[in-house]
Amino acid sequence: MSRCAQRGFTYLLLMGWVAASGFMLMALSQNWVLDARRQREAELVFRGEQIRHAIESYQRATVDGQSPLPLTLADLLEDKRGPVVRHHLRRLWPDPVTGSGVWGLVKQGNGIKGVFSQSPQAPVAPPEGVRQYASWRFEAGTSVVTP
């Protein structure tokens, strides 16, 4: 075989390998994106449940004549209503879905009864009846099905 007939064969193999690698990386990146969304969703449930438990703890610590619900989420960090300062929540986490420090608030009168993410996206594994993150509520007195 002449040398002229063999030209380009290695180049074609290399181009095929690059194309196949690109397709595999594209498929893998879609899995990474889905996995990241699942992790953010699990973190949303953890943080939402922590805030819900803190509101319930705040309610249990209420003395007659005081509001049973916090007026701000910062009230959960330092409850100065009694002689001893109580910490119902260790820290105020940002919303893991939006990345924002601002949660949607479920109000009852002037008090905060719960929180929710303000993201309009659809969750990966939501509880029944939830079509978007904004309708996934973490309210005191209710339990949430975890994804």
MIDOSE-1310 file (N, C-alpha, C; in nm, 2 decimals, decimal comma, always signed):
residues 147
msrc	+0,08/-0,12/+0,00/+0,00/+0,00/+0,00/+0,09/+0,12/+0,00; +0,05/+0,22/-0,07/+0,13/+0,34/-0,08/+0,10/+0,43/+0,04; +0,20/+0,51/+0,07/+0,19/+0,60/+0,18/+0,08/+0,70/+0,16; +0,05/+0,74/+0,04/-0,05/+0,84/+0,01/-0,19/+0,79/+0,05
aqrg	-0,22/+0,66/+0,04/-0,35/+0,60/+0,07/-0,37/+0,60/+0,22; -0,27/+0,60/+0,30/-0,28/+0,58/+0,44/-0,30/+0,72/+0,51; -0,28/+0,82/+0,44/-0,29/+0,96/+0,51/-0,43/+0,99/+0,55; -0,45/+1,04/+0,67/-0,58/+1,08/+0,72/-0,65/+0,98/+0,81
ftyl	-0,60/+0,85/+0,80/-0,67/+0,75/+0,88/-0,66/+0,78/+1,03; -0,55/+0,81/+1,08/-0,53/+0,85/+1,22/-0,61/+0,97/+1,26; -0,61/+1,07/+1,17/-0,68/+1,19/+1,20/-0,83/+1,16/+1,21; -0,89/+1,07/+1,12/-1,03/+1,03/+1,13/-1,06/+0,96/+1,26
llmg	-0,97/+0,87/+1,30/-0,99/+0,80/+1,43/-0,99/+0,90/+1,55; -0,90/+0,99/+1,54/-0,89/+1,09/+1,65/-1,02/+1,18/+1,65; -1,07/+1,22/+1,54/-1,19/+1,30/+1,54/-1,31/+1,21/+1,59; -1,32/+1,09/+1,56/-1,42/+1,00/+1,61/-1,41/+0,99/+1,76
wvaa	-1,29/+0,97/+1,81/-1,27/+0,96/+1,95/-1,31/+1,09/+2,02; -1,28/+1,21/+1,97/-1,32/+1,33/+2,03/-1,47/+1,35/+2,03; -1,54/+1,31/+1,92/-1,68/+1,32/+1,91/-1,75/+1,23/+2,01; -1,70/+1,10/+2,02/-1,76/+1,01/+2,12/-1,74/+1,06/+2,26
sgfm	-1,62/+1,11/+2,29/-1,59/+1,17/+2,42/-1,69/+1,28/+2,45; -1,71/+1,37/+2,36/-1,80/+1,48/+2,37/-1,94/+1,44/+2,41; -1,99/+1,33/+2,34/-2,13/+1,28/+2,37/-2,13/+1,22/+2,51; -2,03/+1,15/+2,55/-2,03/+1,09/+2,68/-2,02/+1,20/+2,79
lmal	-1,95/+1,30/+2,77/-1,94/+1,41/+2,87/-2,07/+1,48/+2,87; -2,14/+1,50/+2,76/-2,27/+1,57/+2,76/-2,37/+1,49/+2,84; -2,37/+1,36/+2,82/-2,46/+1,27/+2,90/-2,43/+1,27/+3,05; -2,30/+1,27/+3,08/-2,26/+1,27/+3,22/-2,29/+1,41/+3,28
sqnw	-2,28/+1,52/+3,21/-2,31/+1,65/+3,27/-2,46/+1,66/+3,30; -2,54/+1,60/+3,23/-2,69/+1,60/+3,26/-2,71/+1,53/+3,39; -2,64/+1,42/+3,42/-2,65/+1,35/+3,54/-2,60/+1,44/+3,66; -2,49/+1,51/+3,63/-2,44/+1,60/+3,74/-2,53/+1,71/+3,77
vlda	-2,60/+1,76/+3,67/-2,70/+1,87/+3,70/-2,81/+1,81/+3,78; -2,86/+1,70/+3,74/-2,97/+1,64/+3,81/-2,93/+1,60/+3,96; -2,81/+1,55/+3,98/-2,76/+1,52/+4,11/-2,75/+1,65/+4,19; -2,70/+1,76/+4,13/-2,69/+1,88/+4,21/-2,83/+1,94/+4,25
rrqr	-2,93/+1,92/+4,16/-3,07/+1,96/+4,19/-3,12/+1,88/+4,31; -3,09/+1,75/+4,31/-3,14/+1,66/+4,42/-3,07/+1,70/+4,55; -2,95/+1,74/+4,54/-2,88/+1,78/+4,67/-2,93/+1,91/+4,72; -2,96/+2,00/+4,63/-3,02/+2,13/+4,68/-3,16/+2,11/+4,73
eael	-3,23/+2,01/+4,67/-3,37/+1,98/+4,72/-3,36/+1,92/+4,86; -3,27/+1,83/+4,88/-3,25/+1,76/+5,01/-3,21/+1,87/+5,12; -3,13/+1,96/+5,07/-3,08/+2,07/+5,16/-3,20/+2,16/+5,20; -3,29/+2,19/+5,10/-3,41/+2,27/+5,12/-3,50/+2,20/+5,23
vfrg	-3,51/+2,07/+5,22/-3,59/+2,00/+5,32/-3,53/+2,01/+5,46; -3,40/+1,99/+5,46/-3,33/+2,00/+5,59/-3,34/+2,14/+5,65; -3,31/+2,24/+5,58/-3,32/+2,38/+5,63/-3,46/+2,42/+5,66; -3,56/+2,38/+5,58/-3,70/+2,41/+5,60/-3,75/+2,35/+5,73
eqir	-3,71/+2,22/+5,75/-3,75/+2,15/+5,87/-3,68/+2,21/+5,99; -3,56/+2,25/+5,98/-3,49/+2,32/+6,10/-3,57/+2,44/+6,14; -3,61/+2,52/+6,04/-3,68/+2,65/+6,07/-3,82/+2,61/+6,13; -3,88/+2,51/+6,07/-4,01/+2,47/+6,12/-4,00/+2,43/+6,27
haie	-3,90/+2,34/+6,30/-3,88/+2,30/+6,44/-3,85/+2,42/+6,53; -3,78/+2,51/+6,48/-3,74/+2,63/+6,56/-3,87/+2,71/+6,59; -3,96/+2,73/+6,49/-4,08/+2,80/+6,52/-4,17/+2,73/+6,62; -4,17/+2,59/+6,62/-4,24/+2,51/+6,71/-4,18/+2,53/+6,85
syqr	-4,05/+2,53/+6,86/-3,98/+2,55/+6,99/-4,01/+2,69/+7,04; -4,02/+2,79/+6,96/-4,05/+2,93/+6,99/-4,19/+2,93/+7,05; -4,28/+2,85/+6,99/-4,42/+2,85/+7,04/-4,43/+2,78/+7,18; -4,35/+2,68/+7,20/-4,35/+2,61/+7,33/-4,29/+2,70/+7,44
atvd	-4,20/+2,79/+7,40/-4,14/+2,87/+7,50/-4,22/+3,00/+7,53; -4,34/+3,01/+7,47/-4,42/+3,13/+7,49/-4,49/+3,13/+7,62; -4,48/+3,25/+7,69/-4,55/+3,27/+7,82/-4,68/+3,34/+7,79; -4,78/+3,33/+7,87/-4,91/+3,39/+7,85/-4,89/+3,54/+7,83
gqsp	-4,96/+3,59/+7,73/-4,95/+3,74/+7,70/-4,85/+3,77/+7,59; -4,77/+3,68/+7,55/-4,68/+3,70/+7,44/-4,73/+3,64/+7,31; -4,67/+3,69/+7,20/-4,71/+3,63/+7,07/-4,64/+3,50/+7,06; -4,72/+3,39/+7,02/-4,67/+3,26/+7,00/-4,59/+3,24/+6,88
lplt	-4,59/+3,34/+6,79/-4,51/+3,33/+6,66/-4,41/+3,44/+6,65; -4,29/+3,41/+6,60/-4,19/+3,51/+6,58/-4,23/+3,61/+6,48; -4,19/+3,74/+6,50/-4,22/+3,85/+6,41/-4,12/+3,85/+6,29; -4,00/+3,80/+6,32/-3,90/+3,79/+6,21/-3,82/+3,66/+6,24
ladl	-3,75/+3,61/+6,13/-3,68/+3,49/+6,15/-3,56/+3,51/+6,25; -3,51/+3,63/+6,26/-3,41/+3,66/+6,35/-3,45/+3,64/+6,50; -3,58/+3,65/+6,53/-3,63/+3,62/+6,66/-3,60/+3,47/+6,70; -3,58/+3,38/+6,60/-3,55/+3,24/+6,63/-3,41/+3,23/+6,67
ledk	-3,32/+3,32/+6,63/-3,18/+3,31/+6,67/-3,16/+3,35/+6,81; -3,23/+3,46/+6,86/-3,22/+3,51/+6,99/-3,36/+3,54/+7,04; -3,42/+3,46/+7,13/-3,55/+3,48/+7,18/-3,53/+3,55/+7,32; -3,55/+3,68/+7,32/-3,52/+3,76/+7,44/-3,65/+3,79/+7,52
rgpv	-3,75/+3,71/+7,50/-3,88/+3,73/+7,57/-3,88/+3,70/+7,71; -3,79/+3,62/+7,76/-3,79/+3,58/+7,90/-3,66/+3,63/+7,97; -3,64/+3,59/+8,09/-3,52/+3,63/+8,16/-3,39/+3,56/+8,10; -3,41/+3,45/+8,04/-3,30/+3,38/+7,98/-3,31/+3,38/+7,83
vrhh	-3,21/+3,42/+7,76/-3,21/+3,43/+7,61/-3,21/+3,28/+7,56; -3,30/+3,25/+7,47/-3,30/+3,12/+7,41/-3,27/+3,12/+7,26; -3,20/+3,02/+7,22/-3,16/+3,01/+7,07/-3,24/+2,89/+7,01; -3,34/+2,92/+6,94/-3,42/+2,81/+6,88/-3,36/+2,76/+6,75
lrrl	-3,28/+2,85/+6,69/-3,22/+2,82/+6,56/-3,07/+2,86/+6,57; -2,98/+2,77/+6,53/-2,84/+2,80/+6,54/-2,79/+2,91/+6,45; -2,85/+2,91/+6,32/-2,81/+3,01/+6,22/-2,93/+3,02/+6,12; -2,93/+3,13/+6,05/-3,04/+3,15/+5,95/-2,98/+3,12/+5,82
wpdp	-3,01/+3,00/+5,76/-2,95/+2,96/+5,64/-3,02/+3,03/+5,52; -2,94/+3,05/+5,41/-3,01/+3,10/+5,29/-3,09/+2,98/+5,22; -3,18/+3,02/+5,13/-3,26/+2,93/+5,06/-3,16/+2,85/+4,96; -3,15/+2,72/+4,97/-3,05/+2,65/+4,88/-3,09/+2,65/+4,74
vtgs	-3,22/+2,66/+4,71/-3,26/+2,65/+4,57/-3,23/+2,78/+4,49; -3,26/+2,90/+4,56/-3,24/+3,03/+4,49/-3,10/+3,08/+4,52; -3,04/+3,04/+4,63/-2,92/+3,09/+4,68/-2,93/+3,22/+4,75; -3,05/+3,27/+4,77/-3,08/+3,40/+4,83/-3,10/+3,38/+4,98
gvwg	-3,07/+3,48/+5,06/-3,09/+3,48/+5,20/-3,24/+3,51/+5,24; -3,32/+3,53/+5,14/-3,46/+3,57/+5,16/-3,55/+3,45/+5,13; -3,62/+3,41/+5,24/-3,72/+3,31/+5,23/-3,86/+3,37/+5,21; -3,94/+3,29/+5,15/-4,09/+3,33/+5,15/-4,14/+3,30/+5,28
lvkq	-4,23/+3,38/+5,34/-4,28/+3,37/+5,47/-4,43/+3,33/+5,47; -4,47/+3,23/+5,55/-4,61/+3,20/+5,57/-4,65/+3,28/+5,69; -4,74/+3,37/+5,68/-4,77/+3,46/+5,79/-4,91/+3,41/+5,85; -4,92/+3,44/+5,98/-5,05/+3,42/+6,05/-5,06/+3,55/+6,13
gngi	-5,14/+3,64/+6,10/-5,14/+3,77/+6,16/-5,01/+3,84/+6,14; -4,94/+3,89/+6,24/-4,81/+3,95/+6,23/-4,70/+3,85/+6,24; -4,73/+3,73/+6,29/-4,62/+3,63/+6,31/-4,59/+3,54/+6,19; -4,48/+3,48/+6,20/-4,43/+3,39/+6,09/-4,46/+3,24/+6,14
kgvf	-4,54/+3,18/+6,06/-4,59/+3,04/+6,08/-4,50/+2,94/+6,01; -4,43/+2,98/+5,90/-4,35/+2,89/+5,82/-4,28/+2,96/+5,71; -4,20/+2,88/+5,64/-4,12/+2,94/+5,53/-4,14/+2,85/+5,40; -4,10/+2,91/+5,29/-4,09/+2,83/+5,16/-3,99/+2,90/+5,07
sqsp	-3,95/+2,82/+4,97/-3,85/+2,88/+4,87/-3,93/+2,96/+4,77; -3,88/+3,07/+4,72/-3,95/+3,15/+4,63/-3,92/+3,11/+4,49; -3,86/+3,00/+4,46/-3,82/+2,95/+4,33/-3,95/+2,90/+4,26; -3,97/+2,94/+4,13/-4,09/+2,89/+4,06/-4,06/+2,76/+3,99
qapv	-3,93/+2,70/+4,00/-3,90/+2,58/+3,93/-3,97/+2,46/+3,99; -3,98/+2,36/+3,91/-4,05/+2,23/+3,95/-3,94/+2,15/+4,03; -3,98/+2,09/+4,14/-3,89/+2,00/+4,22/-3,87/+1,87/+4,15; -3,76/+1,80/+4,18/-3,73/+1,67/+4,12/-3,81/+1,57/+4,18
appe	-3,82/+1,56/+4,32/-3,90/+1,46/+4,39/-3,99/+1,53/+4,50; -4,09/+1,60/+4,46/-4,17/+1,67/+4,55/-4,27/+1,58/+4,63; -4,32/+1,63/+4,74/-4,44/+1,56/+4,80/-4,56/+1,57/+4,72; -4,66/+1,49/+4,74/-4,78/+1,50/+4,66/-4,85/+1,63/+4,67
gvrq	-4,89/+1,68/+4,55/-4,96/+1,81/+4,55/-4,87/+1,93/+4,53; -4,74/+1,91/+4,53/-4,64/+2,02/+4,51/-4,59/+2,02/+4,36; -4,62/+2,13/+4,30/-4,58/+2,14/+4,16/-4,46/+2,23/+4,13; -4,43/+2,32/+4,23/-4,31/+2,41/+4,22/-4,26/+2,43/+4,37
yasw	-4,13/+2,47/+4,38/-4,07/+2,49/+4,51/-4,15/+2,60/+4,59; -4,21/+2,70/+4,52/-4,28/+2,80/+4,60/-4,41/+2,75/+4,67; -4,46/+2,63/+4,63/-4,57/+2,58/+4,70/-4,54/+2,47/+4,80; -4,41/+2,45/+4,82/-4,36/+2,35/+4,92/-4,34/+2,42/+5,05
rfea	-4,43/+2,41/+5,14/-4,43/+2,49/+5,27/-4,38/+2,41/+5,38; -4,31/+2,48/+5,47/-4,26/+2,42/+5,59/-4,32/+2,50/+5,71; -4,44/+2,46/+5,75/-4,51/+2,53/+5,85/-4,51/+2,46/+5,99; -4,52/+2,54/+6,09/-4,53/+2,48/+6,23/-4,66/+2,41/+6,24
gtsv	-4,65/+2,29/+6,30/-4,77/+2,21/+6,32/-4,80/+2,11/+6,21; -4,71/+2,11/+6,11/-4,73/+2,01/+6,00/-4,60/+1,94/+5,98; -4,61/+1,82/+5,91/-4,49/+1,75/+5,88/-4,48/+1,74/+5,73; -4,36/+1,73/+5,68/-4,33/+1,73/+5,54/-4,27/+1,60/+5,50
vtp	-4,31/+1,55/+5,38/-4,26/+1,43/+5,32/-4,13/+1,47/+5,26; -4,02/+1,40/+5,29/-3,89/+1,43/+5,23/-3,87/+1,37/+5,10; -3,80/+1,43/+5,01/-3,78/+1,37/+4,87/-3,69/+1,25/+4,88
